């Protein structure tokens, strides 16, 4: 049985390390930045999610090999976003949507 890690596992581990560093050290080059990772390597450091996403897609077209992290964010906190008449989305670790409930 192979013990080699998948690209997704490598990307996630690197994202965790980057976020831990940014949370520990506000002077980190990653602090309060959006970091794009492809194939286990940092390939983009940007000021906005849109910029990071655009540049990441230009570098690696296979999105299954990509990962993005908002460094300095506390991903252990679950945030709920409400908008009257629309829907409610509950976000868990790494910004993933846990559930969406239609309210109207």
N, CA, C and O atoms as a GROMACS GRO file, in nm:
protein
  416
    1UNK      N    1   0.083  -0.118   0.000
    1UNK     CA    2   0.000   0.000   0.000
    1UNK      C    3   0.088   0.124   0.000
    1UNK      O    4   0.184   0.132   0.076
    2UNK      N    5   0.055   0.220  -0.084
    2UNK     CA    6   0.133   0.342  -0.099
    2UNK      C    7   0.105   0.438   0.017
    2UNK      O    8  -0.010   0.455   0.059
    3UNK      N    9   0.211   0.501   0.066
    3UNK     CA   10   0.194   0.601   0.171
    3UNK      C   11   0.207   0.742   0.113
    3UNK      O   12   0.206   0.840   0.188
    4UNK      N   13   0.219   0.753  -0.018
    4UNK     CA   14   0.230   0.884  -0.082
    4UNK      C   15   0.102   0.964  -0.057
    4UNK      O   16  -0.009   0.911  -0.063
    5UNK      N   17   0.120   1.091  -0.030
    5UNK     CA   18   0.006   1.177  -0.004
    5UNK      C   19  -0.050   1.229  -0.136
    5UNK      O   20   0.023   1.247  -0.233
    6UNK      N   21  -0.180   1.252  -0.137
    6UNK     CA   22  -0.243   1.309  -0.255
    6UNK      C   23  -0.210   1.458  -0.264
    6UNK      O   24  -0.168   1.519  -0.166
    7UNK      N   25  -0.230   1.515  -0.380
    7UNK     CA   26  -0.207   1.658  -0.399
    7UNK      C   27  -0.296   1.737  -0.304
    7UNK      O   28  -0.253   1.836  -0.245
    8UNK      N   29  -0.422   1.693  -0.288
    8UNK     CA   30  -0.514   1.764  -0.199
    8UNK      C   31  -0.463   1.763  -0.055
    8UNK      O   32  -0.473   1.864   0.016
    9UNK      N   33  -0.408   1.650  -0.011
    9UNK     CA   34  -0.355   1.641   0.126
    9UNK      C   35  -0.234   1.733   0.143
    9UNK      O   36  -0.221   1.801   0.245
   10UNK      N   37  -0.145   1.735   0.043
   10UNK     CA   38  -0.028   1.824   0.049
   10UNK      C   39  -0.071   1.970   0.054
   10UNK      O   40  -0.018   2.049   0.132
   11UNK      N   41  -0.168   2.004  -0.032
   11UNK     CA   42  -0.218   2.141  -0.035
   11UNK      C   43  -0.279   2.182   0.099
   11UNK      O   44  -0.254   2.291   0.149
   12UNK      N   45  -0.359   2.094   0.156
   12UNK     CA   46  -0.426   2.124   0.284
   12UNK      C   47  -0.322   2.139   0.396
   12UNK      O   48  -0.333   2.230   0.478
   13UNK      N   49  -0.223   2.051   0.400
   13UNK     CA   50  -0.119   2.061   0.504
   13UNK      C   51  -0.043   2.193   0.493
   13UNK      O   52  -0.016   2.258   0.593
   14UNK      N   53  -0.010   2.232   0.370
   14UNK     CA   54   0.061   2.358   0.350
   14UNK      C   55  -0.027   2.476   0.390
   14UNK      O   56   0.021   2.570   0.453
   15UNK      N   57  -0.154   2.471   0.354
   15UNK     CA   58  -0.247   2.578   0.393
   15UNK      C   59  -0.256   2.590   0.544
   15UNK      O   60  -0.257   2.700   0.598
   16UNK      N   61  -0.262   2.477   0.613
   16UNK     CA   62  -0.266   2.479   0.760
   16UNK      C   63  -0.141   2.544   0.817
   16UNK      O   64  -0.150   2.625   0.909
   17UNK      N   65  -0.023   2.510   0.763
   17UNK     CA   66   0.103   2.567   0.812
   17UNK      C   67   0.108   2.718   0.788
   17UNK      O   68   0.150   2.794   0.874
   18UNK      N   69   0.065   2.758   0.669
   18UNK     CA   70   0.065   2.900   0.635
   18UNK      C   71  -0.028   2.977   0.728
   18UNK      O   72   0.008   3.084   0.777
   19UNK      N   73  -0.146   2.923   0.752
   19UNK     CA   74  -0.242   2.993   0.838
   19UNK      C   75  -0.192   2.999   0.982
   19UNK      O   76  -0.207   3.102   1.048
   20UNK      N   77  -0.134   2.891   1.031
   20UNK     CA   78  -0.079   2.891   1.167
   20UNK      C   79   0.030   2.997   1.180
   20UNK      O   80   0.035   3.069   1.279
   21UNK      N   81   0.118   3.006   1.079
   21UNK     CA   82   0.224   3.105   1.081
   21UNK      C   83   0.166   3.247   1.081
   21UNK      O   84   0.210   3.332   1.158
   22UNK      N   85   0.067   3.272   0.995
   22UNK     CA   86   0.007   3.404   0.986
   22UNK      C   87  -0.066   3.443   1.115
   22UNK      O   88  -0.064   3.560   1.154
   23UNK      N   89  -0.128   3.346   1.180
   23UNK     CA   90  -0.196   3.374   1.307
   23UNK      C   91  -0.094   3.404   1.418
   23UNK      O   92  -0.119   3.489   1.503
   24UNK      N   93   0.018   3.334   1.417
   24UNK     CA   94   0.123   3.352   1.518
   24UNK      C   95   0.201   3.481   1.498
   24UNK      O   96   0.238   3.549   1.594
   25UNK      N   97   0.226   3.515   1.370
   25UNK     CA   98   0.315   3.625   1.339
   25UNK      C   99   0.247   3.724   1.244
   25UNK      O  100   0.238   3.697   1.124
   26UNK      N  101   0.199   3.837   1.294
   26UNK     CA  102   0.133   3.933   1.207
   26UNK      C  103   0.226   3.995   1.103
   26UNK      O  104   0.179   4.062   1.011
   27UNK      N  105   0.357   3.974   1.116
   27UNK     CA  106   0.452   4.026   1.018
   27UNK      C  107   0.486   3.922   0.911
   27UNK      O  108   0.569   3.947   0.823
   28UNK      N  109   0.423   3.807   0.917
   28UNK     CA  110   0.442   3.704   0.815
   28UNK      C  111   0.404   3.760   0.678
   28UNK      O  112   0.311   3.840   0.669
   29UNK      N  113   0.475   3.719   0.572
   29UNK     CA  114   0.437   3.767   0.437
   29UNK      C  115   0.299   3.719   0.394
   29UNK      O  116   0.243   3.770   0.297
   30UNK      N  117   0.243   3.621   0.465
   30UNK     CA  118   0.111   3.567   0.432
   30UNK      C  119  -0.001   3.630   0.515
   30UNK      O  120  -0.119   3.614   0.483
   31UNK      N  121   0.034   3.702   0.620
   31UNK     CA  122  -0.067   3.757   0.712
   31UNK      C  123  -0.165   3.847   0.637
   31UNK      O  124  -0.126   3.937   0.564
   32UNK      N  125  -0.295   3.818   0.658
   32UNK     CA  126  -0.403   3.895   0.598
   32UNK      C  127  -0.401   3.897   0.446
   32UNK      O  128  -0.446   3.992   0.383
   33UNK      N  129  -0.349   3.790   0.387
   33UNK     CA  130  -0.344   3.775   0.242
   33UNK      C  131  -0.423   3.651   0.202
   33UNK      O  132  -0.454   3.565   0.284
   34UNK      N  133  -0.454   3.643   0.074
   34UNK     CA  134  -0.515   3.524   0.016
   34UNK      C  135  -0.404   3.448  -0.054
   34UNK      O  136  -0.338   3.501  -0.143
   35UNK      N  137  -0.384   3.323  -0.013
   35UNK     CA  138  -0.273   3.242  -0.062
   35UNK      C  139  -0.327   3.130  -0.149
   35UNK      O  140  -0.412   3.052  -0.106
   36UNK      N  141  -0.276   3.123  -0.272
   36UNK     CA  142  -0.314   3.018  -0.364
   36UNK      C  143  -0.205   2.912  -0.369
   36UNK      O  144  -0.087   2.943  -0.381
   37UNK      N  145  -0.248   2.788  -0.358
   37UNK     CA  146  -0.156   2.674  -0.355
   37UNK      C  147  -0.192   2.582  -0.470
   37UNK      O  148  -0.310   2.553  -0.493
   38UNK      N  149  -0.090   2.535  -0.542
   38UNK     CA  150  -0.112   2.438  -0.649
   38UNK      C  151  -0.003   2.332  -0.640
   38UNK      O  152   0.115   2.364  -0.629
   39UNK      N  153  -0.044   2.208  -0.644
   39UNK     CA  154   0.049   2.096  -0.643
   39UNK      C  155   0.148   2.100  -0.526
   39UNK      O  156   0.266   2.068  -0.542
   40UNK      N  157   0.097   2.142  -0.409
   40UNK     CA  158   0.178   2.141  -0.288
   40UNK      C  159   0.274   2.258  -0.274
   40UNK      O  160   0.363   2.254  -0.189
   41UNK      N  161   0.257   2.363  -0.357
   41UNK     CA  162   0.345   2.478  -0.351
   41UNK      C  163   0.265   2.608  -0.354
   41UNK      O  164   0.160   2.616  -0.417
   42UNK      N  165   0.316   2.708  -0.283
   42UNK     CA  166   0.254   2.841  -0.288
   42UNK      C  167   0.286   2.900  -0.425
   42UNK      O  168   0.403   2.908  -0.465
   43UNK      N  169   0.181   2.941  -0.497
   43UNK     CA  170   0.202   2.999  -0.630
   43UNK      C  171   0.147   3.141  -0.640
   43UNK      O  172   0.181   3.213  -0.734
   44UNK      N  173   0.061   3.182  -0.545
   44UNK     CA  174   0.000   3.316  -0.549
   44UNK      C  175  -0.016   3.367  -0.406
   44UNK      O  176  -0.060   3.295  -0.317
   45UNK      N  177   0.020   3.494  -0.386
   45UNK     CA  178  -0.012   3.566  -0.263
   45UNK      C  179  -0.076   3.696  -0.308
   45UNK      O  180  -0.012   3.777  -0.374
   46UNK      N  181  -0.204   3.715  -0.273
   46UNK     CA  182  -0.279   3.829  -0.324
   46UNK      C  183  -0.353   3.901  -0.212
   46UNK      O  184  -0.370   3.848  -0.102
   47UNK      N  185  -0.396   4.022  -0.244
   47UNK     CA  186  -0.472   4.103  -0.148
   47UNK      C  187  -0.621   4.074  -0.150
   47UNK      O  188  -0.691   4.108  -0.055
   48UNK      N  189  -0.670   4.011  -0.257
   48UNK     CA  190  -0.814   3.984  -0.265
   48UNK      C  191  -0.838   3.840  -0.310
   48UNK      O  192  -0.755   3.778  -0.376
   49UNK      N  193  -0.956   3.791  -0.274
   49UNK     CA  194  -0.996   3.657  -0.315
   49UNK      C  195  -1.006   3.648  -0.467
   49UNK      O  196  -0.964   3.549  -0.526
   50UNK      N  197  -1.059   3.751  -0.530
   50UNK     CA  198  -1.076   3.752  -0.674
   50UNK      C  199  -0.942   3.744  -0.746
   50UNK      O  200  -0.926   3.667  -0.841
   51UNK      N  201  -0.845   3.823  -0.700
   51UNK     CA  202  -0.711   3.823  -0.760
   51UNK      C  203  -0.645   3.687  -0.743
   51UNK      O  204  -0.587   3.634  -0.838
   52UNK      N  205  -0.653   3.632  -0.623
   52UNK     CA  206  -0.593   3.501  -0.597
   52UNK      C  207  -0.654   3.394  -0.687
   52UNK      O  208  -0.582   3.314  -0.747
   53UNK      N  209  -0.786   3.394  -0.695
   53UNK     CA  210  -0.856   3.294  -0.774
   53UNK      C  211  -0.820   3.304  -0.922
   53UNK      O  212  -0.794   3.202  -0.986
   54UNK      N  213  -0.818   3.424  -0.976
   54UNK     CA  214  -0.786   3.445  -1.116
   54UNK      C  215  -0.644   3.398  -1.148
   54UNK      O  216  -0.622   3.325  -1.244
   55UNK      N  217  -0.550   3.441  -1.067
   55UNK     CA  218  -0.410   3.403  -1.092
   55UNK      C  219  -0.388   3.254  -1.072
   55UNK      O  220  -0.310   3.193  -1.146
   56UNK      N  221  -0.454   3.195  -0.974
   56UNK     CA  222  -0.440   3.052  -0.949
   56UNK      C  223  -0.489   2.971  -1.069
   56UNK      O  224  -0.425   2.874  -1.109
   57UNK      N  225  -0.601   3.011  -1.126
   57UNK     CA  226  -0.656   2.941  -1.243
   57UNK      C  227  -0.566   2.956  -1.365
   57UNK      O  228  -0.560   2.867  -1.450
   58UNK      N  229  -0.496   3.069  -1.375
   58UNK     CA  230  -0.403   3.088  -1.486
   58UNK      C  231  -0.281   2.997  -1.472
   58UNK      O  232  -0.225   2.952  -1.572
   59UNK      N  233  -0.242   2.971  -1.350
   59UNK     CA  234  -0.124   2.889  -1.324
   59UNK      C  235  -0.155   2.741  -1.334
   59UNK      O  236  -0.077   2.665  -1.391
   60UNK      N  237  -0.270   2.698  -1.278
   60UNK     CA  238  -0.308   2.556  -1.278
   60UNK      C  239  -0.455   2.544  -1.318
   60UNK      O  240  -0.544   2.584  -1.244
   61UNK      N  241  -0.478   2.490  -1.437
   61UNK     CA  242  -0.616   2.480  -1.488
   61UNK      C  243  -0.694   2.366  -1.424
   61UNK      O  244  -0.818   2.368  -1.425
   62UNK      N  245  -0.626   2.268  -1.367
   62UNK     CA  246  -0.693   2.156  -1.300
   62UNK      C  247  -0.722   2.197  -1.156
   62UNK      O  248  -0.634   2.192  -1.070
   63UNK      N  249  -0.846   2.238  -1.132
   63UNK     CA  250  -0.882   2.291  -0.999
   63UNK      C  251  -0.872   2.188  -0.888
   63UNK      O  252  -0.866   2.224  -0.771
   64UNK      N  253  -0.869   2.059  -0.922
   64UNK     CA  254  -0.854   1.957  -0.818
   64UNK      C  255  -0.713   1.959  -0.759
   64UNK      O  256  -0.689   1.897  -0.655
   65UNK      N  257  -0.621   2.030  -0.822
   65UNK     CA  258  -0.484   2.041  -0.773
   65UNK      C  259  -0.459   2.175  -0.704
   65UNK      O  260  -0.345   2.207  -0.669
   66UNK      N  261  -0.566   2.253  -0.685
   66UNK     CA  262  -0.554   2.388  -0.630
   66UNK      C  263  -0.620   2.398  -0.493
   66UNK      O  264  -0.710   2.320  -0.459
   67UNK      N  265  -0.575   2.496  -0.416
   67UNK     CA  266  -0.631   2.522  -0.285
   67UNK      C  267  -0.606   2.668  -0.253
   67UNK      O  268  -0.500   2.721  -0.287
   68UNK      N  269  -0.700   2.732  -0.188
   68UNK     CA  270  -0.682   2.870  -0.146
   68UNK      C  271  -0.710   2.884   0.002
   68UNK      O  272  -0.795   2.815   0.057
   69UNK      N  273  -0.638   2.975   0.066
   69UNK     CA  274  -0.657   2.998   0.208
   69UNK      C  275  -0.649   3.148   0.236
   69UNK      O  276  -0.564   3.218   0.180
   70UNK      N  277  -0.737   3.196   0.321
   70UNK     CA  278  -0.730   3.334   0.370
   70UNK      C  279  -0.646   3.328   0.497
   70UNK      O  280  -0.696   3.293   0.604
   71UNK      N  281  -0.520   3.363   0.484
   71UNK     CA  282  -0.428   3.353   0.597
   71UNK      C  283  -0.467   3.452   0.705
   71UNK      O  284  -0.514   3.562   0.675
   72UNK      N  285  -0.449   3.415   0.829
   72UNK     CA  286  -0.482   3.491   0.950
   72UNK      C  287  -0.628   3.475   0.991
   72UNK      O  288  -0.672   3.540   1.086
   73UNK      N  289  -0.703   3.392   0.923
   73UNK     CA  290  -0.844   3.371   0.957
   73UNK      C  291  -0.855   3.254   1.055
   73UNK      O  292  -0.785   3.153   1.041
   74UNK      N  293  -0.942   3.268   1.154
   74UNK     CA  294  -0.966   3.160   1.251
   74UNK      C  295  -1.072   3.067   1.194
   74UNK      O  296  -1.192   3.094   1.204
   75UNK      N  297  -1.029   2.958   1.134
   75UNK     CA  298  -1.120   2.864   1.069
   75UNK      C  299  -1.192   2.772   1.167
   75UNK      O  300  -1.275   2.691   1.126
   76UNK      N  301  -1.161   2.783   1.295
   76UNK     CA  302  -1.232   2.700   1.393
   76UNK      C  303  -1.369   2.758   1.427
   76UNK      O  304  -1.452   2.690   1.486
   77UNK      N  305  -1.392   2.883   1.389
   77UNK     CA  306  -1.517   2.952   1.418
   77UNK      C  307  -1.616   2.928   1.304
   77UNK      O  308  -1.584   2.948   1.187
   78UNK      N  309  -1.736   2.885   1.340
   78UNK     CA  310  -1.842   2.868   1.242
   78UNK      C  311  -1.917   3.000   1.231
   78UNK      O  312  -1.963   3.056   1.331
   79UNK      N  313  -1.929   3.051   1.109
   79UNK     CA  314  -1.998   3.177   1.086
   79UNK      C  315  -2.127   3.150   1.011
   79UNK      O  316  -2.130   3.073   0.915
   80UNK      N  317  -2.233   3.215   1.056
   80UNK     CA  318  -2.361   3.204   0.987
   80UNK      C  319  -2.392   3.338   0.923
   80UNK      O  320  -2.378   3.443   0.984
   81UNK      N  321  -2.435   3.330   0.798
   81UNK     CA  322  -2.468   3.451   0.723
   81UNK      C  323  -2.617   3.448   0.694
   81UNK      O  324  -2.669   3.351   0.640
   82UNK      N  325  -2.685   3.556   0.732
   82UNK     CA  326  -2.830   3.564   0.715
   82UNK      C  327  -2.863   3.677   0.618
   82UNK      O  328  -2.801   3.783   0.621
   83UNK      N  329  -2.962   3.652   0.534
   83UNK     CA  330  -3.016   3.757   0.448
   83UNK      C  331  -3.164   3.731   0.435
   83UNK      O  332  -3.205   3.629   0.381
   84UNK      N  333  -3.245   3.823   0.484
   84UNK     CA  334  -3.389   3.807   0.488
   84UNK      C  335  -3.446   3.784   0.348
   84UNK      O  336  -3.412   3.855   0.253
   85UNK      N  337  -3.532   3.682   0.337
   85UNK     CA  338  -3.598   3.653   0.211
   85UNK      C  339  -3.516   3.572   0.114
   85UNK      O  340  -3.564   3.537   0.007
   86UNK      N  341  -3.392   3.541   0.149
   86UNK     CA  342  -3.305   3.465   0.059
   86UNK      C  343  -3.280   3.328   0.120
   86UNK      O  344  -3.367   3.241   0.121
   87UNK      N  345  -3.162   3.310   0.169
   87UNK     CA  346  -3.128   3.181   0.230
   87UNK      C  347  -3.026   3.205   0.340
   87UNK      O  348  -2.971   3.314   0.353
   88UNK      N  349  -3.002   3.103   0.415
   88UNK     CA  350  -2.902   3.109   0.521
   88UNK      C  351  -2.796   3.006   0.488
   88UNK      O  352  -2.828   2.891   0.459
   89UNK      N  353  -2.673   3.046   0.492
   89UNK     CA  354  -2.563   2.954   0.471
   89UNK      C  355  -2.479   2.950   0.597
   89UNK      O  356  -2.448   3.053   0.655
   90UNK      N  357  -2.443   2.832   0.637
   90UNK     CA  358  -2.357   2.815   0.753
   90UNK      C  359  -2.220   2.768   0.704
   90UNK      O  360  -2.209   2.666   0.637
   91UNK      N  361  -2.117   2.843   0.739
   91UNK     CA  362  -1.983   2.814   0.692
   91UNK      C  363  -1.900   2.750   0.802
   91UNK      O  364  -1.898   2.798   0.916
   92UNK      N  365  -1.834   2.643   0.769
   92UNK     CA  366  -1.749   2.572   0.864
   92UNK      C  367  -1.603   2.594   0.832
   92UNK      O  368  -1.568   2.696   0.773
   93UNK      N  369  -1.518   2.501   0.869
   93UNK     CA  370  -1.375   2.513   0.844
   93UNK      C  371  -1.346   2.536   0.696
   93UNK      O  372  -1.410   2.478   0.609
   94UNK      N  373  -1.248   2.621   0.669
   94UNK     CA  374  -1.201   2.653   0.535
   94UNK      C  375  -1.309   2.716   0.448
   94UNK      O  376  -1.302   2.709   0.326
   95UNK      N  377  -1.409   2.776   0.511
   95UNK     CA  378  -1.510   2.847   0.435
   95UNK      C  379  -1.608   2.757   0.362
   95UNK      O  380  -1.689   2.806   0.283
   96UNK      N  381  -1.601   2.629   0.386
   96UNK     CA  382  -1.692   2.537   0.318
   96UNK      C  383  -1.834   2.555   0.371
   96UNK      O  384  -1.856   2.571   0.491
   97UNK      N  385  -1.929   2.552   0.281
   97UNK     CA  386  -2.068   2.567   0.322
   97UNK      C  387  -2.114   2.436   0.384
   97UNK      O  388  -2.113   2.332   0.318
   98UNK      N  389  -2.154   2.442   0.510
   98UNK     CA  390  -2.202   2.323   0.580
   98UNK      C  391  -2.344   2.292   0.539
   98UNK      O  392  -2.380   2.176   0.518
   99UNK      N  393  -2.428   2.397   0.528
   99UNK     CA  394  -2.568   2.377   0.493
   99UNK      C  395  -2.626   2.509   0.445
   99UNK      O  396  -2.582   2.616   0.487
  100UNK      N  397  -2.724   2.500   0.358
  100UNK     CA  398  -2.794   2.619   0.311
  100UNK      C  399  -2.942   2.592   0.326
  100UNK      O  400  -2.992   2.491   0.276
  101UNK      N  401  -3.012   2.680   0.394
  101UNK     CA  402  -3.155   2.664   0.416
  101UNK      C  403  -3.228   2.778   0.348
  101UNK      O  404  -3.197   2.894   0.371
  102UNK      N  405  -3.324   2.746   0.265
  102UNK     CA  406  -3.406   2.849   0.200
  102UNK      C  407  -3.508   2.899   0.301
  102UNK      O  408  -3.582   2.820   0.360
  103UNK      N  409  -3.512   3.029   0.320
  103UNK     CA  410  -3.599   3.087   0.423
  103UNK      C  411  -3.732   3.137   0.367
  103UNK      O  412  -3.827   3.153   0.444
  104UNK      N  413  -3.742   3.161   0.240
  104UNK     CA  414  -3.868   3.214   0.186
  104UNK      C  415  -3.940   3.110   0.102
  104UNK      O  416  -4.048   3.137   0.049
   0.00000   0.00000   0.00000
